[in-house]
Amino acid sequence: HVEVTFESQRQFIAALLTLKPIFDGDRCSFIALLHPLERLRQYVSSQLGRVSHSFEQMPSASLEMRRLIRYGQ
């Protein structure tokens, strides 16, 4: 993903550029997809309100993860 900015009619439009690979045998082509950043931000904000996680739900099998969880708490 790459953030890009376009200018249209003296207005700047921020977008996220992604490349979708299309495989054809031993060849690979790409389709460029543009996603308006403002819409993505609105979507992420709306979804974050619906998510609830706690430190207790995080996997803590490794020593490193237990340290990170302690640090986060």
CYANA upper distance limits for C-alpha pairs under 8 A (distance plus 0.5 A):
  1 HIS  CA     16 LEU  CA      6.95
  1 HIS  CA     17 LEU  CA      6.13
  1 HIS  CA     18 THR  CA      5.34
  1 HIS  CA     19 LEU  CA      8.00
  2 VAL  CA     16 LEU  CA      6.17
  2 VAL  CA     17 LEU  CA      5.64
  2 VAL  CA     18 THR  CA      7.17
  3 GLU  CA     14 ALA  CA      7.62
  3 GLU  CA     15 ALA  CA      6.31
  3 GLU  CA     16 LEU  CA      5.08
  3 GLU  CA     17 LEU  CA      6.61
  4 VAL  CA     14 ALA  CA      6.42
  4 VAL  CA     15 ALA  CA      5.86
  4 VAL  CA     16 LEU  CA      6.60
  4 VAL  CA     17 LEU  CA      7.18
  5 THR  CA     12 PHE  CA      6.88
  5 THR  CA     13 ILE  CA      5.95
  5 THR  CA     14 ALA  CA      4.95
  5 THR  CA     15 ALA  CA      6.57
  6 PHE  CA     12 PHE  CA      6.06
  6 PHE  CA     13 ILE  CA      5.58
  6 PHE  CA     14 ALA  CA      7.01
  6 PHE  CA     15 ALA  CA      8.31
  7 GLU  CA     11 GLN  CA      5.98
  7 GLU  CA     12 PHE  CA      5.01
  7 GLU  CA     13 ILE  CA      6.71
  8 SER  CA     12 PHE  CA      6.91
  8 SER  CA     13 ILE  CA      7.94
 13 ILE  CA     36 PRO  CA      8.07
 14 ALA  CA     36 PRO  CA      6.81
 14 ALA  CA     37 LEU  CA      6.20
 14 ALA  CA     38 GLU  CA      8.02
 15 ALA  CA     34 LEU  CA      6.65
 15 ALA  CA     35 HIS  CA      5.85
 15 ALA  CA     36 PRO  CA      4.91
 15 ALA  CA     37 LEU  CA      5.29
 15 ALA  CA     38 GLU  CA      8.46
 16 LEU  CA     34 LEU  CA      6.18
 16 LEU  CA     35 HIS  CA      5.52
 16 LEU  CA     36 PRO  CA      6.86
 16 LEU  CA     37 LEU  CA      6.53
 17 LEU  CA     32 ALA  CA      7.27
 17 LEU  CA     33 LEU  CA      6.22
 17 LEU  CA     34 LEU  CA      5.32
 17 LEU  CA     35 HIS  CA      7.04
 18 THR  CA     32 ALA  CA      6.39
 18 THR  CA     33 LEU  CA      5.73
 18 THR  CA     34 LEU  CA      7.12
 19 LEU  CA     30 PHE  CA      6.32
 19 LEU  CA     31 ILE  CA      6.09
 19 LEU  CA     32 ALA  CA      5.19
 19 LEU  CA     33 LEU  CA      6.66
 20 LYS  CA     30 PHE  CA      5.83
 20 LYS  CA     31 ILE  CA      5.63
 20 LYS  CA     32 ALA  CA      6.97
 20 LYS  CA     33 LEU  CA      7.85
 21 PRO  CA     28 CYS  CA      6.99
 21 PRO  CA     29 SER  CA      6.30
 21 PRO  CA     30 PHE  CA      4.99
 21 PRO  CA     31 ILE  CA      7.08
 22 ILE  CA     28 CYS  CA      6.13
 22 ILE  CA     29 SER  CA      5.53
 22 ILE  CA     30 PHE  CA      6.04
 22 ILE  CA     31 ILE  CA      7.81
 23 PHE  CA     27 ARG  CA      6.48
 23 PHE  CA     28 CYS  CA      5.06
 23 PHE  CA     29 SER  CA      6.93
 24 ASP  CA     28 CYS  CA      6.55
 24 ASP  CA     29 SER  CA      8.37
 35 HIS  CA     39 ARG  CA      8.37
 35 HIS  CA     40 LEU  CA      7.88
 36 PRO  CA     40 LEU  CA      7.07
 37 LEU  CA     41 ARG  CA      6.57
 38 GLU  CA     42 GLN  CA      6.73
 39 ARG  CA     43 TYR  CA      6.67
 40 LEU  CA     44 VAL  CA      6.62
 41 ARG  CA     45 SER  CA      6.56
 42 GLN  CA     46 SER  CA      6.66
 43 TYR  CA     47 GLN  CA      6.72
 44 VAL  CA     48 LEU  CA      6.56
 45 SER  CA     49 GLY  CA      7.23
 46 SER  CA     50 ARG  CA      7.78
 47 GLN  CA     51 VAL  CA      7.25
 53 HIS  CA     57 GLN  CA      7.13
 54 SER  CA     58 MET  CA      7.60
 55 PHE  CA     69 ILE  CA      6.87
 55 PHE  CA     73 GLN  CA      7.86
 58 MET  CA     69 ILE  CA      8.44
 59 PRO  CA     65 MET  CA      7.89
 60 SER  CA     65 MET  CA      5.71
 60 SER  CA     66 ARG  CA      5.74
 60 SER  CA     69 ILE  CA      8.33
 61 ALA  CA     65 MET  CA      7.49
 61 ALA  CA     66 ARG  CA      7.89
 62 SER  CA     66 ARG  CA      6.95
 63 LEU  CA     67 ARG  CA      6.76
 64 GLU  CA     68 LEU  CA      6.79
 65 MET  CA     69 ILE  CA      6.60
 66 ARG  CA     70 ARG  CA      6.65
 67 ARG  CA     71 TYR  CA      6.62
 68 LEU  CA     72 GLY  CA      6.57
 69 ILE  CA     73 GLN  CA      6.67
